[in-house]
Amino acid sequence: MDRSTRVICKTLTQVADNNEAAAIAMMRATEAVGDEVLRQQLLNAIHRLNLDASQLRFAREELAGQGLKRA
């Protein structure tokens, strides 16, 4: 795997990790929210962050797999 592929894979992993960390922080904050509409909006945003993290990890694995095939 070349250097640029490794850098992209590392960046994808970092962004996925950040999304997951933000989702956890938002889950904790959501527990304290009394407004049901706001609570649902936060839960939807948490869901999207986790979906995005999964997609980023999948893209990273695909990219890493292609890089290994070329080597």
Backbone as CSV, one residue per row, in Angstrom:
resi,resn,N_x,N_y,N_z,CA_x,CA_y,CA_z,C_x,C_y,C_z
1,MET,0.856,-1.172,0.000,0.000,0.000,0.000,0.903,1.237,0.000
2,ASP,0.634,2.170,-0.900,1.481,3.355,-0.979,1.125,4.378,0.103
3,ARG,1.989,5.363,0.230,1.852,6.348,1.313,0.532,7.104,1.252
4,SER,0.120,7.540,0.058,-1.113,8.326,-0.053,-2.334,7.485,0.345
5,THR,-2.333,6.210,0.004,-3.432,5.333,0.403,-3.468,5.178,1.919
6,ARG,-2.299,5.017,2.534,-2.235,4.905,3.999,-2.744,6.162,4.675
7,VAL,-2.395,7.328,4.125,-2.847,8.594,4.698,-4.363,8.723,4.589
8,ILE,-4.905,8.363,3.434,-6.362,8.428,3.249,-7.057,7.455,4.199
9,CYS,-6.530,6.238,4.323,-7.122,5.251,5.234,-7.085,5.749,6.676
10,LYS,-5.973,6.341,7.058,-5.858,6.874,8.418,-6.865,8.006,8.642
11,THR,-7.022,8.866,7.652,-7.975,9.969,7.759,-9.404,9.448,7.864
12,LEU,-9.751,8.455,7.056,-11.092,7.868,7.127,-11.354,7.271,8.510
13,THR,-10.360,6.609,9.066,-10.504,6.027,10.406,-10.685,7.118,11.451
14,GLN,-9.908,8.186,11.355,-10.019,9.280,12.323,-11.388,9.951,12.259
15,VAL,-11.890,10.173,11.054,-13.205,10.814,10.904,-14.289,9.894,11.454
16,ALA,-14.193,8.593,11.182,-15.162,7.635,11.724,-15.110,7.627,13.247
17,ASP,-13.910,7.628,13.805,-13.758,7.675,15.273,-14.379,8.950,15.842
18,ASN,-14.144,10.075,15.179,-14.704,11.351,15.642,-16.234,11.343,15.577
19,ASN,-16.788,10.764,14.508,-18.247,10.658,14.402,-18.810,9.837,15.554
20,GLU,-18.169,8.726,15.856,-18.644,7.872,16.937,-18.528,8.564,18.292
21,ALA,-17.435,9.289,18.500,-17.258,10.020,19.763,-18.323,11.110,19.900
22,ALA,-18.612,11.804,18.803,-19.650,12.834,18.830,-21.015,12.211,19.108
23,ALA,-21.272,11.049,18.522,-22.551,10.366,18.745,-22.708,9.984,20.220
24,ILE,-21.649,9.519,20.826,-21.706,9.151,22.252,-21.973,10.379,23.112
25,ALA,-21.284,11.474,22.815,-21.504,12.717,23.572,-22.937,13.198,23.401
26,MET,-23.450,13.084,22.185,-24.829,13.506,21.933,-25.830,12.591,22.641
27,MET,-25.525,11.299,22.732,-26.418,10.376,23.447,-26.530,10.771,24.919
28,ARG,-25.383,11.119,25.502,-25.394,11.550,26.907,-26.205,12.829,27.077
29,ALA,-26.035,13.770,26.156,-26.773,15.030,26.229,-28.262,14.802,25.999
30,THR,-28.598,13.882,25.126,-29.995,13.598,24.808,-30.762,13.110,26.028
31,GLU,-30.066,12.384,26.898,-30.715,11.881,28.111,-31.239,13.015,28.986
32,ALA,-30.613,14.188,28.918,-30.994,15.316,29.765,-32.034,16.234,29.117
33,VAL,-32.374,15.965,27.870,-33.300,16.832,27.142,-34.736,16.444,27.478
34,GLY,-35.525,17.442,27.833,-36.926,17.201,28.152,-37.857,17.362,26.969
35,ASP,-37.465,18.168,26.006,-38.285,18.437,24.825,-38.245,17.224,23.897
36,GLU,-39.396,16.605,23.681,-39.442,15.369,22.897,-39.084,15.582,21.428
37,VAL,-39.461,16.717,20.861,-39.126,17.002,19.456,-37.612,17.145,19.305
38,LEU,-36.995,17.916,20.186,-35.545,18.078,20.152,-34.850,16.748,20.393
39,ARG,-35.375,15.972,21.303,-34.809,14.652,21.618,-34.810,13.768,20.361
40,GLN,-35.915,13.767,19.626,-35.995,12.947,18.411,-35.029,13.453,17.345
41,GLN,-34.891,14.763,17.223,-33.938,15.326,16.263,-32.512,14.911,16.610
42,LEU,-32.186,14.948,17.896,-30.852,14.524,18.325,-30.626,13.039,18.055
43,LEU,-31.635,12.223,18.322,-31.504,10.791,18.065,-31.319,10.520,16.574
44,ASN,-32.007,11.270,15.729,-31.825,11.127,14.275,-30.408,11.520,13.865
45,ALA,-29.885,12.596,14.439,-28.520,13.027,14.132,-27.507,11.982,14.606
46,ILE,-27.753,11.406,15.774,-26.872,10.347,16.294,-26.866,9.164,15.336
47,HIS,-28.034,8.797,14.879,-28.150,7.682,13.936,-27.351,7.963,12.659
48,ARG,-27.481,9.176,12.134,-26.746,9.545,10.918,-25.238,9.530,11.150
49,LEU,-24.787,10.004,12.314,-23.353,9.967,12.625,-22.833,8.529,12.638
50,ASN,-23.602,7.641,13.239,-23.175,6.242,13.286,-23.209,5.589,11.910
51,LEU,-24.212,5.913,11.098,-24.250,5.395,9.726,-23.046,5.892,8.925
52,ASP,-22.754,7.179,9.066,-21.604,7.749,8.357,-20.307,7.084,8.798
53,ALA,-20.165,6.832,10.088,-18.961,6.163,10.593,-18.831,4.776,9.969
54,SER,-19.926,4.067,9.879,-19.898,2.731,9.260,-19.504,2.812,7.788
55,GLN,-20.058,3.783,7.084,-19.723,3.940,5.667,-18.258,4.323,5.478
56,LEU,-17.742,5.167,6.356,-16.329,5.548,6.277,-15.432,4.338,6.523
57,ARG,-15.788,3.520,7.500,-14.990,2.315,7.776,-15.046,1.331,6.602
58,PHE,-16.223,1.203,5.992,-16.352,0.336,4.823,-15.477,0.861,3.682
59,ALA,-15.523,2.158,3.435,-14.702,2.765,2.378,-13.222,2.553,2.659
60,ARG,-12.846,2.678,3.922,-11.447,2.463,4.302,-11.028,1.026,4.005
61,GLU,-11.865,0.072,4.353,-11.547,-1.335,4.103,-11.453,-1.621,2.607
62,GLU,-12.367,-1.041,1.839,-12.330,-1.212,0.383,-11.040,-0.630,-0.197
63,LEU,-10.697,0.555,0.243,-9.486,1.213,-0.243,-8.244,0.431,0.157
64,ALA,-8.206,-0.010,1.388,-7.048,-0.784,1.860,-6.940,-2.101,1.092
65,GLY,-8.075,-2.733,0.836,-8.062,-3.985,0.072,-7.559,-3.791,-1.345
66,GLN,-7.938,-2.702,-1.975,-7.482,-2.407,-3.326,-5.992,-2.099,-3.328
67,GLY,-5.546,-1.406,-2.283,-4.120,-1.094,-2.181,-3.289,-2.330,-2.015
68,LEU,-3.771,-3.306,-1.286,-3.036,-4.544,-1.099,-3.021,-5.385,-2.370
69,LYS,-4.106,-5.329,-3.149,-4.169,-6.076,-4.397,-3.148,-5.557,-5.401
70,ARG,-2.924,-4.231,-5.377,-1.986,-3.624,-6.327,-0.544,-3.899,-5.942
71,ALA,-0.290,-4.154,-4.677,1.097,-4.342,-4.205,1.696,-5.649,-4.649
